[in-house]
C-alpha cells in the first residue's frame, strides 16, 4: 500500500477526487489507504483503482514498473475525469453542460466537501449553521464586494494561495486585508474584550435593524403603489399579458410623488 500511496501522490490525485471516482466519502478513502493491502479493499473499489492506474494487480512489481510519462498522466487524468463524470447522483441535481471543466471541478469539489462536512456534524449543528452562513454570504456576493476579500484573506492565511495574489481590485483588496489583519491580531491577542466593544456592537445591531426597516418600508411602499396601479387600470392582479402596462403605471405613479 505504501507504493500505491506514493504513486497517487506523485500523480497529484487528491483524496477528494479519488473519493468521487470511487463513489465513497473522503474519510473512507483515508481508511482504505491505511490498510496494509489492496486485497483488503472491497473488490469493486479495488478493481476501480487498478483500472484507474492501468495495472493488472496490486503486486509491488506491477506498481514499481509504472513509468510516469506525460502520456500516462494524461491517460490517468482522462479515466479519473470520466469516472467522476459518470458517478451517479450528482448530475441528477445539476446540469453542468453550461460550465467549463474548471468550473465543473470547482462545483463538484465544493458540493462533495459540504456533504462530507454535514455528515460529520455534531448535535449542536455547528457545521450546518456554518454552511448556512456560507450560503447567505454567497447570496450577497454581488452586492457586498468585501465578501470576496474575506474569502481571499482566509485562503491566504490558511496557506492555500500566495499572500501576494490579488484576483480582484488590488488596491481595495490590499487595504481590506491590512485592516482585517489588524482586527484579527487584536482579537487573537486578547486586546478586544466584550466590555470594550459593547457600544460598538450596539451600533452594529442598530445599523442592521435600520437597514431592515428601510427595506421593509420600501417593500410596503411598492406594494401600495402596485395596488394603486392595478386599481387605476381596472385589473385584479399582474399577469403575463398586462405586466408591461402595470409596470409603466407604477413608474408613472412614482413620478407623481417626485
C-alpha positions in Angstrom: 0.0 0.0 0.0 3.0 2.3 0.5 3.8 2.1 -3.2 0.1 2.9 -4.0 0.1 5.9 -1.8 3.4 7.1 -3.3 2.1 6.6 -6.8 -1.2 8.6 -6.1 0.8 11.4 -4.5 3.2 11.5 -7.5 0.3 11.7 -9.8 -1.2 14.5 -7.8 -4.6 12.7 -7.2 -6.3 14.3 -4.2 -8.3 12.3 -1.7 -11.4 14.3 -2.7 -11.1 13.4 -6.4 -10.3 9.8 -5.6 -13.3 9.6 -3.3 -15.5 10.9 -6.1 -14.1 8.4 -8.5 -14.6 5.5 -6.2 -18.0 6.8 -5.1 -17.2 6.9 -1.4 -16.5 9.6 1.2 -13.1 11.2 1.7 -12.8 9.6 5.1 -13.4 6.2 3.6 -10.5 6.8 1.1 -8.3 7.6 4.1 -9.4 4.3 5.7 -8.7 2.3 2.5 -5.2 3.8 2.1 -4.3 3.0 5.7 -4.9 -0.8 5.1 -1.8 -2.8 4.5 -3.0 -4.5 1.3 -5.3 -3.7 -1.6 -6.7 -7.2 -1.1 -8.5 -5.9 2.0 -10.3 -3.3 -0.1 -13.9 -4.0 -1.3 -13.5 -5.9 -4.6 -15.4 -3.3 -6.6 -13.2 -0.4 -5.3 -10.0 -2.3 -5.8 -10.9 -3.0 -9.5 -11.8 0.6 -10.0 -8.4 1.7 -8.6 -6.5 -0.9 -10.7 -8.4 0.4 -13.8 -7.6 4.0 -13.0 -3.8 3.2 -12.6 -3.8 0.8 -15.6 -2.2 -2.1 -13.6 -3.2 -5.7 -13.7 -2.7 -6.5 -10.0 -1.6 -4.9 -6.7 1.8 -6.5 -6.6 4.8 -4.3 -5.9 6.4 -5.3 -9.2 3.3 -4.1 -11.2 3.3 -0.8 -9.4 7.0 -0.3 -9.4 7.1 -1.0 -13.2 4.9 2.1 -13.9 6.8 4.9 -15.7 5.1 8.2 -15.2 5.2 9.9 -18.5 3.1 12.7 -20.0 1.0 10.1 -21.9 0.5 8.1 -18.7 -0.5 11.2 -16.7 -3.0 12.2 -19.4 -4.5 8.8 -19.6 -5.0 8.6 -15.8 -6.5 12.1 -15.8 -8.9 11.2 -18.5 -10.0 8.0 -16.7 -10.4 9.9 -13.5 -12.5 12.6 -15.1 -14.7 10.1 -16.9 -15.1 8.2 -13.6 -16.2 11.3 -11.7 -18.4 12.4 -14.6 -20.2 9.0 -14.5 -20.6 9.0 -10.8 -24.4 8.6 -10.2 -26.4 11.1 -8.3 -24.7 14.5 -8.9 -25.9 15.2 -12.4 -29.4 14.3 -11.3 -29.4 17.6 -9.4 -27.2 19.8 -11.5 -26.9 20.4 -15.2 -23.2 21.1 -15.8 -23.4 21.5 -19.5 -23.1 25.3 -19.4 -19.9 25.1 -17.2 -16.4 24.6 -18.4 -14.3 21.8 -17.0 -12.6 24.0 -14.4 -15.9 25.3 -13.2 -17.4 21.8 -13.1 -14.5 20.6 -11.0 -14.9 23.5 -8.6 -18.6 23.0 -8.2 -18.3 19.2 -7.6 -15.4 19.7 -5.1 -17.4 22.3 -3.1 -20.5 20.1 -3.2 -18.8 16.9 -2.1 -16.8 18.7 0.6 -20.0 20.3 2.1 -21.7 16.9 2.1 -18.8 15.4 4.0 -18.8 18.2 6.5 -22.6 17.9 7.0 -22.2 14.1 7.6 -19.6 14.9 10.3 -22.0 17.4 12.0 -22.5 17.3 15.8 -25.6 17.6 17.9 -25.3 21.4 18.1 -25.4 21.5 14.2 -22.2 23.6 14.2 -21.3 22.6 10.6 -24.9 23.1 9.4 -25.0 26.6 10.8 -21.6 27.4 9.3 -22.7 26.2 5.9 -26.0 28.2 6.2 -23.9 31.3 6.8 -21.8 30.4 3.9 -24.9 30.1 1.7 -26.0 33.6 2.9 -22.6 35.0 2.0 -22.8 33.6 -1.5 -26.3 35.1 -1.9 -24.9 38.5 -1.1 -21.7 38.2 -3.1 -22.9 40.5 -5.9 -23.9 43.3 -3.5 -21.1 43.1 -0.9 -17.6 43.2 -2.6 -15.9 42.8 0.8 -17.1 39.1 0.9 -14.7 38.3 -1.9 -11.9 39.9 0.0 -12.7 37.9 3.1 -12.6 34.7 1.1 -9.2 35.7 -0.3 -7.8 36.7 3.1 -8.8 33.4 4.6 -7.4 31.4 1.7 -4.1 33.2 2.2 -3.9 32.8 5.9 -4.6 29.1 5.7 -1.9 28.6 3.1 -4.0 27.7 0.0 -2.8 30.6 -2.1 0.1 33.1 -2.3 -0.3 36.1 0.1 0.6 38.4 -2.8 -2.1 37.1 -5.1 -4.8 39.6 -5.9 -7.7 38.4 -8.1 -10.0 41.4 -7.5 -9.4 45.1 -7.2 -5.8 45.0 -5.9 -5.8 48.3 -4.0 -9.1 47.7 -2.3 -8.2 44.1 -1.5 -4.8 45.2 -0.2 -6.4 47.8 2.2 -9.1 45.4 3.3 -6.6 42.7 4.1 -4.5 45.1 6.1 -7.5 46.2 8.2 -8.7 42.7 8.7 -5.3 41.5 9.7 -5.0 44.3 12.4 -8.5 43.5 13.7 -7.9 39.7 13.9 -4.5 40.3 15.5 -6.2 42.4 18.2 -8.9 39.7 18.6 -6.4 36.8 18.8 -4.1 38.6 21.2 -6.8 39.3 23.7 -6.8 43.0 23.1 -10.5 43.2 22.4 -12.9 42.3 25.2 -16.7 42.2 25.2 -16.9 45.1 27.7 -14.8 47.3 25.4 -16.9 46.5 22.4 -20.4 46.8 23.8 -21.1 50.2 22.4 -19.6 49.3 19.0 -21.7 46.2 18.8 -24.8 48.2 19.7 -24.2 50.5 16.8 -23.7 47.4 14.6 -27.0 45.9 15.6 -28.9 49.3 15.3 -27.5 49.8 11.8 -28.7 46.4 10.6 -32.2 47.0 12.2 -32.4 50.4 10.5 -31.5 48.8 7.1 -34.2 46.1 7.6 -36.7 48.8 8.5 -35.9 50.8 5.4 -36.2 47.7 3.2 -39.5 46.8 4.8 -40.8 50.4 4.3 -39.7 50.4 0.7 -41.4 47.0 0.1 -44.6 48.2 1.7 -44.5 51.4 -0.4 -44.1 49.4 -3.6 -47.0 47.1 -2.7 -49.1 50.2 -2.1 -48.2 51.6 -5.5 -48.8 48.3 -7.2 -52.3 48.0 -5.7 -53.0 51.6 -6.8 -51.7 50.9 -10.3 -53.9 47.8 -10.6 -56.9 49.7 -9.4 -56.4 52.6 -11.8 -56.0 50.1 -14.7 -59.0 48.0 -13.6 -57.0 44.8 -13.0 -57.1 42.4 -10.0 -53.6 41.1 -10.4 -50.4 41.2 -12.6 -50.4 38.7 -15.4 -48.1 38.0 -18.3 -50.4 40.0 -20.6 -50.7 43.1 -18.5 -47.3 43.2 -16.8 -45.8 45.8 -19.1 -48.8 48.1 -18.7 -48.8 47.7 -15.0 -45.1 48.4 -14.6 -45.5 51.6 -16.7 -48.4 52.7 -14.5 -46.3 52.0 -11.4 -43.5 54.2 -12.8 -46.0 56.9 -13.6 -47.4 56.8 -10.1 -43.9 57.0 -8.6 -43.1 60.0 -10.8 -46.1 61.9 -9.4 -44.6 61.8 -6.0 -41.4 63.5 -7.1 
